[in-house]
Each structure stands twice: as C-alpha cells, then as structure tokens.
Amino acid sequence: MIKPDLAHFGGNIGPDGSNLLGISSVSGQKNVCEDVGTSFSAPPVARQLAYVHHSIVPSPSATLVRAILTHNARDLRTGGRVQDGDDHYIGFGTPGNVDRALECSPWMTTLVFEETLRPGYFLEWDYFPYPPSLTRGNKFQGETCMTLAFRPRRNPQWGSEYCETHVEAHFGVYRNNKEGEEEFHGLVPPERNNVHDL
C-alpha cells in the first residue's frame, strides 16, 4: 500500500547536511527551535483535514474528508499527479488549496458518492452529467479524474491480511460486442501501474 498517503513540508536539508531549512517549533526547554523531519508534515495535513471536515454540512465521514484531500493532492515539483515510483516517498502528493477542493467552476463537474459496499455486489450509475461546454455531438472531451477511498474491514484474526480489501472502480461506456451483447469498456486508465498494490 502507499504510505504516506499525503505529504507536506517537513523542512529541507542539503545532501551533505548543509543548508538546513527547518520547521519552527518549541523545544522541551520552551525555546523556539528549528528542525527537520517527516513528523513535521503531519500537523499541516491534519489542519487541512479539519478544515474540510468543518466546511461541509452536515459533517462528512472521515473517509469522505480523506478522499477530498487526496483528490486535490499534487506533486509540488510538477503541479501534476505523482508519478509511479515517487508515490513511495510522497504518497499521492501534497494537498492543494482546500477552498479550491470544495468549489466547482462552471467548466467542471464534481460528483461525490458515498455508499456502503458489500462483498460480491457492485454499484452502477448510468448517466454522468458531463458539462455541455465539453460535449461535441455524442463525444466528450476533457480530463476525468476519479478518486476511490474506503475503510478496509479490519479483523486481527486474519493476521497480516487484517486490512486487505479489494475494490475496483471504472469510468467508461457500454458497447455491443461482435455477438451483439453489451460489454463495459473502461475509458479512464489508472494513473499508476501498480494498482493492485493499492
């Protein structure tokens, strides 16, 4: 699985230990000090999670809040999604401006689904309200991003697989095959090659 889920600033330091640029904090002696470390990134992410939680009425679930923050995360080096391999270091990226994650511009559509999944069942939504400005005849254009977040079932009796849950999500269309039967075709490829490791 990807850990960390999200990344944030924890200070910076040169490869040779020089150019320390730390995070200001308070030491055990009640002095202001500066240090670096991955633990410094947890408070800013927690603050953004709290902001999202308190900005939505009625109060959303913890999973929904995590999904919104993850959907809005980017690689700060490129401004895009985190590439394969880098996810082991920076997860899904650094959450962006939380207000932008909660708004929707006229040329965008944002849909949020929260549902209870049961083993062996699937959910299907037949119509996706694509913005008219991105529709040309019977074809759609634009960028489609989908984020799936869920709480795995946990049971310590399962040993090392106590939190293993497999969920698949697809965005696509139904087309008739050669036999005239309807078949689903996913049109949005996963952004990572290691989807089975998530």
Backbone as JSON Lines, residues from 0, in Angstrom:
{"i":0,"aa":"M","n":[0.83,-1.18,0.0],"ca":[0.0,0.0,0.0],"c":[0.87,1.24,0.0]}
{"i":1,"aa":"I","n":[0.31,2.35,-0.4],"ca":[1.07,3.6,-0.44],"c":[1.07,4.23,0.94]}
{"i":2,"aa":"K","n":[2.25,4.43,1.47],"ca":[2.42,5.18,2.71],"c":[3.64,6.06,2.52]}
{"i":3,"aa":"P","n":[3.59,7.34,2.78],"ca":[2.45,8.05,3.36],"c":[1.35,8.26,2.32]}
{"i":4,"aa":"D","n":[0.12,8.5,2.79],"ca":[-0.96,8.83,1.87],"c":[-0.72,10.21,1.26]}
{"i":5,"aa":"L","n":[-0.39,11.16,2.13],"ca":[-0.19,12.54,1.71],"c":[1.13,13.04,2.28]}
{"i":6,"aa":"A","n":[1.7,14.02,1.64],"ca":[2.97,14.59,2.1],"c":[2.78,16.08,2.32]}
{"i":7,"aa":"H","n":[3.66,16.65,3.14],"ca":[3.67,18.08,3.35],"c":[5.08,18.49,3.73]}
{"i":8,"aa":"F","n":[5.28,19.76,3.92],"ca":[6.62,20.25,4.22],"c":[7.06,19.78,5.6]}
{"i":9,"aa":"G","n":[8.24,19.2,5.65],"ca":[8.82,18.78,6.92],"c":[10.21,19.35,7.07]}
{"i":10,"aa":"G","n":[10.49,20.42,6.33],"ca":[11.83,21.01,6.34],"c":[12.64,20.51,5.17]}
{"i":11,"aa":"N","n":[13.84,21.01,5.04],"ca":[14.7,20.63,3.93],"c":[16.15,20.68,4.39]}
{"i":12,"aa":"I","n":[16.97,19.89,3.73],"ca":[18.38,19.85,4.07],"c":[19.16,19.38,2.85]}
{"i":13,"aa":"G","n":[20.34,19.9,2.67],"ca":[21.18,19.51,1.55],"c":[21.69,18.09,1.7]}
{"i":14,"aa":"P","n":[22.11,17.44,0.59],"ca":[22.62,16.06,0.67],"c":[23.82,15.91,1.59]}
{"i":15,"aa":"D","n":[24.58,16.99,1.75],"ca":[25.76,16.91,2.61],"c":[25.47,17.4,4.03]}
{"i":16,"aa":"G","n":[24.2,17.61,4.36],"ca":[23.83,18.05,5.71],"c":[23.85,19.56,5.89]}
{"i":17,"aa":"S","n":[24.12,20.28,4.8],"ca":[24.16,21.75,4.89],"c":[22.82,22.34,4.48]}
{"i":18,"aa":"N","n":[22.74,23.64,4.56],"ca":[21.55,24.39,4.15],"c":[20.28,23.91,4.86]}
{"i":19,"aa":"L","n":[20.38,23.74,6.16],"ca":[19.23,23.3,6.93],"c":[18.13,24.34,6.88]}
{"i":20,"aa":"L","n":[16.97,23.93,6.44],"ca":[15.8,24.79,6.42],"c":[14.71,24.02,7.14]}
{"i":21,"aa":"G","n":[14.56,24.3,8.42],"ca":[13.68,23.5,9.25],"c":[12.33,24.14,9.49]}
{"i":22,"aa":"I","n":[11.54,23.45,10.27],"ca":[10.23,23.92,10.68],"c":[10.36,24.47,12.09]}
{"i":23,"aa":"S","n":[9.85,25.68,12.3],"ca":[9.92,26.29,13.63],"c":[8.98,25.56,14.58]}
{"i":24,"aa":"S","n":[9.5,25.29,15.77],"ca":[8.73,24.58,16.77],"c":[9.2,25.02,18.15]}
{"i":25,"aa":"V","n":[8.66,24.42,19.19],"ca":[9.05,24.73,20.56],"c":[9.73,23.51,21.14]}
{"i":26,"aa":"S","n":[10.9,23.73,21.74],"ca":[11.67,22.62,22.3],"c":[11.14,22.25,23.68]}
{"i":27,"aa":"G","n":[11.7,21.19,24.26],"ca":[11.32,20.77,25.6],"c":[11.68,21.8,26.65]}
{"i":28,"aa":"Q","n":[12.62,22.68,26.33],"ca":[13.01,23.75,27.24],"c":[12.22,25.04,26.98]}
{"i":29,"aa":"K","n":[11.15,24.93,26.2],"ca":[10.26,26.04,25.89],"c":[10.94,27.13,25.07]}
{"i":30,"aa":"N","n":[11.92,26.73,24.26],"ca":[12.58,27.66,23.35],"c":[12.12,27.41,21.93]}
{"i":31,"aa":"V","n":[12.08,28.47,21.13],"ca":[11.77,28.3,19.71],"c":[12.99,27.7,19.04]}
{"i":32,"aa":"C","n":[12.79,26.61,18.31],"ca":[13.89,25.95,17.62],"c":[13.46,25.59,16.21]}
{"i":33,"aa":"E","n":[14.41,25.09,15.45],"ca":[14.14,24.73,14.06],"c":[14.72,23.35,13.82]}
{"i":34,"aa":"D","n":[13.93,22.47,13.21],"ca":[14.4,21.12,12.95],"c":[13.69,20.58,11.71]}
{"i":35,"aa":"V","n":[14.17,19.45,11.2],"ca":[13.56,18.81,10.04],"c":[13.11,17.41,10.43]}
{"i":36,"aa":"G","n":[12.12,16.88,9.71],"ca":[11.69,15.52,9.95],"c":[10.31,15.28,9.36]}
{"i":37,"aa":"T","n":[10.04,14.03,9.05],"ca":[8.75,13.71,8.44],"c":[7.58,13.94,9.38]}
{"i":38,"aa":"S","n":[7.83,13.88,10.7],"ca":[6.72,14.09,11.64],"c":[6.19,15.52,11.59]}
{"i":39,"aa":"F","n":[6.98,16.46,11.08],"ca":[6.52,17.85,10.98],"c":[5.45,18.02,9.9]}
{"i":40,"aa":"S","n":[5.32,17.04,9.03],"ca":[4.32,17.17,7.97],"c":[2.92,16.78,8.44]}
{"i":41,"aa":"A","n":[2.82,16.03,9.53],"ca":[1.51,15.57,10.0],"c":[0.59,16.71,10.44]}
{"i":42,"aa":"P","n":[1.06,17.69,11.23],"ca":[0.14,18.76,11.65],"c":[-0.48,19.57,10.5]}
{"i":43,"aa":"P","n":[0.27,19.97,9.45],"ca":[-0.38,20.7,8.36],"c":[-1.45,19.88,7.63]}
{"i":44,"aa":"V","n":[-1.2,18.58,7.44],"ca":[-2.2,17.73,6.78],"c":[-3.42,17.58,7.69]}
{"i":45,"aa":"A","n":[-3.2,17.41,8.99],"ca":[-4.31,17.29,9.94],"c":[-5.14,18.58,9.96]}
{"i":46,"aa":"R","n":[-4.47,19.73,9.85],"ca":[-5.19,21.0,9.83],"c":[-6.07,21.1,8.6]}
{"i":47,"aa":"Q","n":[-5.55,20.67,7.44],"ca":[-6.35,20.71,6.22],"c":[-7.52,19.72,6.29]}
{"i":48,"aa":"L","n":[-7.31,18.55,6.88],"ca":[-8.41,17.6,7.07],"c":[-9.5,18.22,7.94]}
{"i":49,"aa":"A","n":[-9.09,18.89,9.02],"ca":[-10.07,19.53,9.91],"c":[-10.82,20.63,9.19]}
{"i":50,"aa":"Y","n":[-10.12,21.38,8.34],"ca":[-10.77,22.47,7.6],"c":[-11.85,21.92,6.67]}
{"i":51,"aa":"V","n":[-11.53,20.85,5.96],"ca":[-12.52,20.24,5.07],"c":[-13.7,19.72,5.89]}
{"i":52,"aa":"H","n":[-13.4,19.06,7.0],"ca":[-14.46,18.5,7.85],"c":[-15.43,19.58,8.33]}
{"i":53,"aa":"H","n":[-14.91,20.73,8.73],"ca":[-15.76,21.8,9.27],"c":[-16.38,22.66,8.18]}
{"i":54,"aa":"S","n":[-15.98,22.48,6.93],"ca":[-16.54,23.28,5.83],"c":[-17.74,22.62,5.17]}
{"i":55,"aa":"I","n":[-18.01,21.37,5.5],"ca":[-19.11,20.64,4.87],"c":[-20.2,20.38,5.9]}
{"i":56,"aa":"V","n":[-21.44,20.7,5.54],"ca":[-22.59,20.48,6.41],"c":[-23.59,19.6,5.67]}
{"i":57,"aa":"P","n":[-24.07,18.52,6.25],"ca":[-23.73,18.0,7.58],"c":[-22.32,17.41,7.58]}
{"i":58,"aa":"S","n":[-21.81,17.17,8.77],"ca":[-20.42,16.71,8.91],"c":[-20.19,15.44,8.09]}
{"i":59,"aa":"P","n":[-19.15,15.46,7.27],"ca":[-18.85,14.29,6.44],"c":[-18.13,13.21,7.23]}
{"i":60,"aa":"S","n":[-18.09,12.03,6.66],"ca":[-17.34,10.94,7.29],"c":[-15.84,11.19,7.12]}
{"i":61,"aa":"A","n":[-15.05,10.54,7.95],"ca":[-13.59,10.68,7.86],"c":[-13.09,10.18,6.5]}
{"i":62,"aa":"T","n":[-13.71,9.15,5.95],"ca":[-13.3,8.63,4.65],"c":[-13.56,9.64,3.55]}
{"i":63,"aa":"L","n":[-14.7,10.31,3.6],"ca":[-15.01,11.33,2.59],"c":[-14.05,12.5,2.66]}
{"i":64,"aa":"V","n":[-13.72,12.94,3.86],"ca":[-12.77,14.04,4.03],"c":[-11.4,13.65,3.46]}
{"i":65,"aa":"R","n":[-10.97,12.43,3.75],"ca":[-9.69,11.95,3.23],"c":[-9.71,11.87,1.71]}
{"i":66,"aa":"A","n":[-10.85,11.45,1.14],"ca":[-10.96,11.36,-0.32],"c":[-10.85,12.74,-0.96]}
{"i":67,"aa":"I","n":[-11.51,13.74,-0.39],"ca":[-11.46,15.1,-0.96],"c":[-10.04,15.63,-0.92]}
{"i":68,"aa":"L","n":[-9.35,15.44,0.2],"ca":[-7.98,15.95,0.31],"c":[-7.04,15.21,-0.63]}
{"i":69,"aa":"T","n":[-7.22,13.89,-0.76],"ca":[-6.38,13.1,-1.65],"c":[-6.63,13.47,-3.11]}
{"i":70,"aa":"H","n":[-7.89,13.68,-3.47],"ca":[-8.25,14.05,-4.84],"c":[-7.6,15.38,-5.24]}
{"i":71,"aa":"N","n":[-7.39,16.24,-4.28],"ca":[-6.85,17.57,-4.52],"c":[-5.33,17.62,-4.36]}
{"i":72,"aa":"A","n":[-4.68,16.49,-4.08],"ca":[-3.23,16.46,-3.86],"c":[-2.48,16.42,-5.19]}
{"i":73,"aa":"R","n":[-1.34,17.08,-5.21],"ca":[-0.5,17.13,-6.41],"c":[0.98,17.04,-6.01]}
{"i":74,"aa":"D","n":[1.81,16.72,-6.99],"ca":[3.25,16.74,-6.82],"c":[3.69,18.19,-6.98]}
{"i":75,"aa":"L","n":[4.2,18.78,-5.92],"ca":[4.55,20.2,-5.96],"c":[5.69,20.5,-6.94]}
{"i":76,"aa":"R","n":[6.47,19.49,-7.3],"ca":[7.57,19.72,-8.24],"c":[7.07,19.95,-9.65]}
{"i":77,"aa":"T","n":[5.95,19.3,-10.01],"ca":[5.45,19.37,-11.38],"c":[4.07,20.01,-11.49]}
{"i":78,"aa":"G","n":[3.34,20.05,-10.38],"ca":[1.97,20.55,-10.42],"c":[0.98,19.5,-10.9]}
{"i":79,"aa":"G","n":[1.48,18.31,-11.25],"ca":[0.62,17.24,-11.74],"c":[0.46,16.14,-10.71]}
{"i":80,"aa":"R","n":[-0.06,15.01,-11.17],"ca":[-0.22,13.87,-10.29],"c":[1.15,13.23,-10.03]}
{"i":81,"aa":"V","n":[1.28,12.53,-8.92],"ca":[2.53,11.88,-8.55],"c":[2.77,10.69,-9.48]}
{"i":82,"aa":"Q","n":[3.98,10.57,-9.99],"ca":[4.32,9.51,-10.93],"c":[4.63,8.2,-10.2]}
{"i":83,"aa":"D","n":[4.54,7.1,-10.95],"ca":[4.9,5.79,-10.41],"c":[6.3,5.85,-9.81]}
{"i":84,"aa":"G","n":[6.49,5.21,-8.69],"ca":[7.78,5.16,-8.03],"c":[7.94,6.26,-7.0]}
{"i":85,"aa":"D","n":[7.53,7.47,-7.34],"ca":[7.62,8.57,-6.38],"c":[6.58,8.47,-5.29]}
{"i":86,"aa":"D","n":[5.51,7.67,-5.55],"ca":[4.45,7.56,-4.56],"c":[4.94,6.92,-3.26]}
{"i":87,"aa":"H","n":[6.04,6.18,-3.31],"ca":[6.58,5.56,-2.1],"c":[7.21,6.6,-1.18]}
{"i":88,"aa":"Y","n":[7.5,7.79,-1.72],"ca":[8.14,8.85,-0.95],"c":[7.17,9.97,-0.59]}
{"i":89,"aa":"I","n":[6.27,10.32,-1.51],"ca":[5.38,11.45,-1.25],"c":[3.9,11.07,-1.38]}
{"i":90,"aa":"G","n":[3.6,9.78,-1.38],"ca":[2.21,9.34,-1.43],"c":[1.48,9.85,-2.65]}
{"i":91,"aa":"F","n":[0.29,10.38,-2.45],"ca":[-0.49,10.95,-3.54],"c":[-0.17,12.42,-3.76]}
{"i":92,"aa":"G","n":[0.77,12.96,-2.98],"ca":[1.19,14.34,-3.15],"c":[0.85,15.2,-1.95]}
{"i":93,"aa":"T","n":[0.96,16.51,-2.17],"ca":[0.67,17.49,-1.13],"c":[-0.69,18.12,-1.42]}
{"i":94,"aa":"P","n":[-1.59,18.15,-0.43],"ca":[-2.9,18.75,-0.66],"c":[-2.76,20.22,-1.08]}
{"i":95,"aa":"G","n":[-3.54,20.61,-2.06],"ca":[-3.52,21.98,-2.52],"c":[-4.44,22.85,-1.69]}
{"i":96,"aa":"N","n":[-4.79,23.99,-2.25],"ca":[-5.69,24.92,-1.58],"c":[-7.02,24.23,-1.3]}
{"i":97,"aa":"V","n":[-7.38,24.15,-0.02],"ca":[-8.57,23.41,0.37],"c":[-9.84,24.06,-0.19]}
{"i":98,"aa":"D","n":[-9.88,25.39,-0.26],"ca":[-11.07,26.05,-0.81],"c":[-11.31,25.65,-2.26]}
{"i":99,"aa":"R","n":[-10.24,25.47,-3.02],"ca":[-10.39,25.03,-4.42],"c":[-10.92,23.6,-4.49]}
{"i":100,"aa":"A","n":[-10.59,22.78,-3.49],"ca":[-11.07,21.4,-3.47],"c":[-12.56,21.36,-3.21]}
{"i":101,"aa":"L","n":[-13.11,22.4,-2.59],"ca":[-14.52,22.4,-2.21],"c":[-15.39,23.19,-3.16]}
{"i":102,"aa":"E","n":[-14.81,23.8,-4.18],"ca":[-15.6,24.58,-5.13],"c":[-15.63,23.89,-6.48]}
{"i":103,"aa":"C","n":[-16.46,24.37,-7.34],"ca":[-16.56,23.8,-8.68],"c":[-16.79,24.94,-9.67]}
{"i":104,"aa":"S","n":[-15.9,25.08,-10.62],"ca":[-16.01,26.12,-11.63],"c":[-17.05,25.72,-12.68]}
{"i":105,"aa":"P","n":[-17.56,26.7,-13.46],"ca":[-18.6,26.39,-14.45],"c":[-18.18,25.35,-15.49]}
{"i":106,"aa":"W","n":[-16.89,25.23,-15.76],"ca":[-16.42,24.28,-16.77],"c":[-16.02,22.93,-16.14]}
{"i":107,"aa":"M","n":[-16.41,22.73,-14.92],"ca":[-16.07,21.49,-14.22],"c":[-17.32,20.84,-13.65]}
{"i":108,"aa":"T","n":[-17.25,19.55,-13.44],"ca":[-18.28,18.82,-12.73],"c":[-17.59,17.99,-11.67]}
{"i":109,"aa":"T","n":[-18.04,18.12,-10.45],"ca":[-17.5,17.32,-9.36],"c":[-18.64,16.56,-8.72]}
{"i":110,"aa":"L","n":[-18.51,15.26,-8.68],"ca":[-19.53,14.41,-8.07],"c":[-18.9,13.63,-6.93]}
{"i":111,"aa":"V","n":[-19.65,13.5,-5.86],"ca":[-19.18,12.75,-4.71],"c":[-20.22,11.69,-4.38]}
{"i":112,"aa":"F","n":[-19.79,10.46,-4.3],"ca":[-20.67,9.35,-3.94],"c":[-20.15,8.74,-2.65]}
{"i":113,"aa":"E","n":[-21.04,8.49,-1.74],"ca":[-20.66,7.78,-0.52],"c":[-21.68,6.67,-0.33]}
{"i":114,"aa":"E","n":[-21.19,5.46,-0.34],"ca":[-22.09,4.3,-0.34],"c":[-21.49,3.2,0.51]}
{"i":115,"aa":"T","n":[-22.33,2.32,0.97],"ca":[-21.88,1.13,1.69],"c":[-21.72,0.0,0.7]}
{"i":116,"aa":"L","n":[-20.51,-0.54,0.62],"ca":[-20.24,-1.65,-0.3],"c":[-20.31,-2.96,0.46]}
{"i":117,"aa":"R","n":[-20.9,-3.96,-0.21],"ca":[-20.97,-5.29,0.38],"c":[-20.22,-6.26,-0.53]}
{"i":118,"aa":"P","n":[-19.54,-7.24,0.04],"ca":[-18.78,-8.19,-0.77],"c":[-19.65,-8.84,-1.84]}
{"i":119,"aa":"G","n":[-19.15,-8.86,-3.07],"ca":[-19.85,-9.52,-4.16],"c":[-20.86,-8.65,-4.88]}
{"i":120,"aa":"Y","n":[-21.06,-7.41,-4.44],"ca":[-22.03,-6.52,-5.07],"c":[-21.31,-5.42,-5.84]}
{"i":121,"aa":"F","n":[-22.01,-4.8,-6.76],"ca":[-21.44,-3.66,-7.46],"c":[-22.48,-2.56,-7.58]}
{"i":122,"aa":"L","n":[-21.98,-1.35,-7.7],"ca":[-22.83,-0.17,-7.87],"c":[-22.6,0.37,-9.26]}
{"i":123,"aa":"E","n":[-23.64,0.87,-9.88],"ca":[-23.52,1.39,-11.23],"c":[-24.36,2.65,-11.36]}
{"i":124,"aa":"W","n":[-23.79,3.65,-12.01],"ca":[-24.53,4.87,-12.28],"c":[-24.54,5.06,-13.79]}
{"i":125,"aa":"D","n":[-25.73,5.12,-14.37],"ca":[-25.86,5.08,-15.83],"c":[-25.58,6.39,-16.54]}
{"i":126,"aa":"Y","n":[-25.77,7.5,-15.89],"ca":[-25.62,8.76,-16.6],"c":[-24.67,9.69,-15.86]}
{"i":127,"aa":"F","n":[-23.66,10.15,-16.57],"ca":[-22.69,11.08,-15.99],"c":[-22.97,12.47,-16.56]}
{"i":128,"aa":"P","n":[-23.27,13.45,-15.73],"ca":[-23.63,14.79,-16.24],"c":[-22.41,15.57,-16.72]}
{"i":129,"aa":"Y","n":[-22.0,15.29,-17.93],"ca":[-20.84,15.98,-18.5],"c":[-21.2,17.43,-18.8]}
{"i":130,"aa":"P","n":[-20.31,18.39,-18.51],"ca":[-20.61,19.8,-18.8],"c":[-20.87,20.01,-20.3]}
{"i":131,"aa":"P","n":[-21.91,20.75,-20.65],"ca":[-22.23,20.99,-22.07],"c":[-21.07,21.6,-22.84]}
{"i":132,"aa":"S","n":[-20.25,22.41,-22.17],"ca":[-19.12,23.05,-22.86],"c":[-18.06,22.04,-23.3]}
{"i":133,"aa":"L","n":[-18.1,20.83,-22.74],"ca":[-17.13,19.8,-23.1],"c":[-17.75,18.69,-23.94]}
{"i":134,"aa":"T","n":[-18.93,18.96,-24.49],"ca":[-19.64,17.98,-25.31],"c":[-19.64,18.42,-26.76]}
{"i":135,"aa":"R","n":[-19.22,17.54,-27.65],"ca":[-19.24,17.79,-29.09],"c":[-20.02,16.67,-29.75]}
{"i":136,"aa":"G","n":[-21.29,16.93,-30.07],"ca":[-22.12,15.86,-30.63],"c":[-22.35,14.78,-29.59]}
{"i":137,"aa":"N","n":[-21.96,13.55,-29.91],"ca":[-22.1,12.46,-28.94],"c":[-20.75,12.07,-28.33]}
{"i":138,"aa":"K","n":[-19.77,12.98,-28.42],"ca":[-18.45,12.73,-27.84],"c":[-18.15,13.76,-26.76]}
{"i":139,"aa":"F","n":[-17.38,13.31,-25.78],"ca":[-16.98,14.17,-24.68],"c":[-15.48,14.41,-24.75]}
{"i":140,"aa":"Q","n":[-15.07,15.58,-24.31],"ca":[-13.64,15.86,-24.24],"c":[-13.34,16.47,-22.88]}
{"i":141,"aa":"G","n":[-12.1,16.37,-22.48],"ca":[-11.71,16.92,-21.19],"c":[-10.92,15.91,-20.38]}
{"i":142,"aa":"E","n":[-10.63,16.28,-19.17],"ca":[-9.86,15.43,-18.26],"c":[-10.79,14.87,-17.21]}
{"i":143,"aa":"T","n":[-10.69,13.58,-16.97],"ca":[-11.51,12.92,-15.97],"c":[-10.62,12.33,-14.89]}
{"i":144,"aa":"C","n":[-10.88,12.69,-13.66],"ca":[-10.12,12.15,-12.52],"c":[-11.11,11.51,-11.56]}
{"i":145,"aa":"M","n":[-10.74,10.38,-11.04],"ca":[-11.6,9.68,-10.09],"c":[-10.74,9.22,-8.92]}
{"i":146,"aa":"T","n":[-11.23,9.47,-7.72],"ca":[-10.55,9.05,-6.51],"c":[-11.47,8.12,-5.73]}
{"i":147,"aa":"L","n":[-10.93,6.98,-5.35],"ca":[-11.68,5.99,-4.59],"c":[-11.05,5.89,-3.21]}
{"i":148,"aa":"A","n":[-11.84,6.07,-2.18],"ca":[-11.35,5.93,-0.8],"c":[-12.33,5.04,-0.04]}
{"i":149,"aa":"F","n":[-11.81,4.19,0.79],"ca":[-12.67,3.31,1.56],"c":[-11.95,2.89,2.83]}
{"i":150,"aa":"R","n":[-12.75,2.51,3.81],"ca":[-12.21,1.97,5.06],"c":[-12.19,0.46,4.93]}
{"i":151,"aa":"P","n":[-11.01,-0.14,4.96],"ca":[-10.96,-1.6,4.85],"c":[-11.56,-2.26,6.09]}
{"i":152,"aa":"R","n":[-12.16,-3.41,5.89],"ca":[-12.63,-4.17,7.04],"c":[-11.42,-4.66,7.81]}
{"i":153,"aa":"R","n":[-11.49,-4.59,9.12],"ca":[-10.35,-4.99,9.93],"c":[-10.76,-6.11,10.88]}
{"i":154,"aa":"N","n":[-9.9,-7.11,10.95],"ca":[-10.12,-8.21,11.87],"c":[-8.76,-8.81,12.2]}
{"i":155,"aa":"P","n":[-8.26,-8.62,13.43],"ca":[-6.92,-9.11,13.78],"c":[-6.77,-10.62,13.65]}
{"i":156,"aa":"Q","n":[-7.88,-11.35,13.58],"ca":[-7.8,-12.81,13.43],"c":[-7.26,-13.21,12.06]}
{"i":157,"aa":"W","n":[-7.26,-12.25,11.11],"ca":[-6.76,-12.55,9.77],"c":[-5.25,-12.35,9.66]}
{"i":158,"aa":"G","n":[-4.6,-12.1,10.75],"ca":[-3.15,-11.95,10.74],"c":[-2.68,-10.79,9.89]}
{"i":159,"aa":"S","n":[-1.69,-11.05,9.02],"ca":[-1.09,-9.97,8.23],"c":[-2.06,-9.42,7.19]}
{"i":160,"aa":"E","n":[-3.15,-10.12,6.91],"ca":[-4.12,-9.63,5.93],"c":[-5.33,-9.01,6.62]}
{"i":161,"aa":"Y","n":[-5.14,-8.48,7.83],"ca":[-6.27,-7.96,8.59],"c":[-6.95,-6.77,7.93]}
{"i":162,"aa":"C","n":[-6.26,-6.09,7.0],"ca":[-6.89,-4.92,6.39],"c":[-6.93,-5.03,4.87]}
{"i":163,"aa":"E","n":[-6.87,-6.23,4.34],"ca":[-6.86,-6.39,2.89],"c":[-8.28,-6.36,2.34]}
{"i":164,"aa":"T","n":[-8.54,-5.4,1.49],"ca":[-9.84,-5.26,0.83],"c":[-9.59,-4.94,-0.63]}
{"i":165,"aa":"H","n":[-10.31,-5.58,-1.52],"ca":[-10.15,-5.34,-2.95],"c":[-11.4,-4.66,-3.49]}
{"i":166,"aa":"V","n":[-11.22,-3.46,-4.03],"ca":[-12.32,-2.69,-4.6],"c":[-11.88,-2.22,-5.98]}
{"i":167,"aa":"E","n":[-12.72,-2.37,-6.98],"ca":[-12.42,-1.88,-8.33],"c":[-13.39,-0.78,-8.69]}
{"i":168,"aa":"A","n":[-12.89,0.24,-9.38],"ca":[-13.74,1.34,-9.85],"c":[-13.4,1.62,-11.3]}
{"i":169,"aa":"H","n":[-14.41,1.86,-12.12],"ca":[-14.2,2.11,-13.54],"c":[-15.09,3.26,-14.0]}
{"i":170,"aa":"F","n":[-14.61,3.97,-15.02],"ca":[-15.39,5.03,-15.65],"c":[-15.32,4.74,-17.15]}
{"i":171,"aa":"G","n":[-16.47,4.5,-17.78],"ca":[-16.42,4.15,-19.19],"c":[-17.8,4.07,-19.81]}
{"i":172,"aa":"V","n":[-17.91,3.26,-20.85],"ca":[-19.16,3.16,-21.61],"c":[-19.47,1.69,-21.89]}
{"i":173,"aa":"Y","n":[-20.75,1.44,-22.21],"ca":[-21.17,0.12,-22.67],"c":[-21.22,0.14,-24.19]}
{"i":174,"aa":"R","n":[-20.68,-0.93,-24.81],"ca":[-20.72,-1.08,-26.26],"c":[-21.11,-2.51,-26.59]}
{"i":175,"aa":"N","n":[-21.71,-2.7,-27.73],"ca":[-22.06,-4.06,-28.17],"c":[-20.84,-4.76,-28.73]}
{"i":176,"aa":"N","n":[-20.65,-6.01,-28.34],"ca":[-19.55,-6.8,-28.89],"c":[-19.99,-7.46,-30.2]}
{"i":177,"aa":"K","n":[-19.17,-8.33,-30.75],"ca":[-19.49,-8.98,-32.03],"c":[-20.74,-9.83,-31.96]}
{"i":178,"aa":"E","n":[-21.05,-10.33,-30.78],"ca":[-22.24,-11.16,-30.61],"c":[-23.48,-10.31,-30.33]}
{"i":179,"aa":"G","n":[-23.31,-9.0,-30.31],"ca":[-24.45,-8.11,-30.04],"c":[-24.77,-7.94,-28.57]}
{"i":180,"aa":"E","n":[-23.89,-8.47,-27.71],"ca":[-24.12,-8.33,-26.27],"c":[-23.41,-7.09,-25.75]}
{"i":181,"aa":"E","n":[-24.02,-6.45,-24.76],"ca":[-23.42,-5.24,-24.18],"c":[-22.21,-5.61,-23.33]}
{"i":182,"aa":"E","n":[-21.11,-4.87,-23.55],"ca":[-19.91,-5.06,-22.76],"c":[-19.44,-3.72,-22.25]}
{"i":183,"aa":"F","n":[-18.93,-3.72,-21.02],"ca":[-18.42,-2.46,-20.45],"c":[-16.97,-2.27,-20.87]}
{"i":184,"aa":"H","n":[-16.63,-1.03,-21.25],"ca":[-15.25,-0.68,-21.62],"c":[-14.81,0.5,-20.77]}
{"i":185,"aa":"G","n":[-13.84,0.27,-19.9],"ca":[-13.29,1.36,-19.09],"c":[-12.48,2.29,-19.96]}
{"i":186,"aa":"L","n":[-12.7,3.59,-19.84],"ca":[-12.02,4.56,-20.69],"c":[-11.04,5.44,-19.93]}
{"i":187,"aa":"V","n":[-10.99,5.31,-18.62],"ca":[-10.06,6.11,-17.82],"c":[-9.04,5.16,-17.22]}
{"i":188,"aa":"P","n":[-7.81,5.14,-17.77],"ca":[-6.81,4.21,-17.25],"c":[-6.31,4.65,-15.88]}
{"i":189,"aa":"P","n":[-5.88,3.7,-15.03],"ca":[-5.3,4.08,-13.73],"c":[-4.05,4.92,-13.95]}
{"i":190,"aa":"E","n":[-3.8,5.86,-13.07],"ca":[-2.62,6.71,-13.24],"c":[-1.36,6.01,-12.76]}
{"i":191,"aa":"R","n":[-1.51,4.86,-12.09],"ca":[-0.34,4.11,-11.65],"c":[-0.4,2.7,-12.21]}
{"i":192,"aa":"N","n":[0.77,2.14,-12.45],"ca":[0.83,0.77,-12.97],"c":[0.6,-0.25,-11.87]}
{"i":193,"aa":"N","n":[0.87,0.14,-10.62],"ca":[0.79,-0.82,-9.51],"c":[-0.55,-0.73,-8.82]}
{"i":194,"aa":"V","n":[-1.63,-0.71,-9.6],"ca":[-2.97,-0.54,-9.0],"c":[-3.3,-1.67,-8.04]}
{"i":195,"aa":"H","n":[-2.77,-2.84,-8.24],"ca":[-3.1,-3.96,-7.37],"c":[-2.36,-3.87,-6.04]}
{"i":196,"aa":"D","n":[-1.41,-2.93,-5.95],"ca":[-0.68,-2.76,-4.68],"c":[-1.36,-1.74,-3.78]}
{"i":197,"aa":"L","n":[-2.4,-1.05,-4.29],"ca":[-3.05,0.0,-3.5],"c":[-3.96,-0.61,-2.46]}
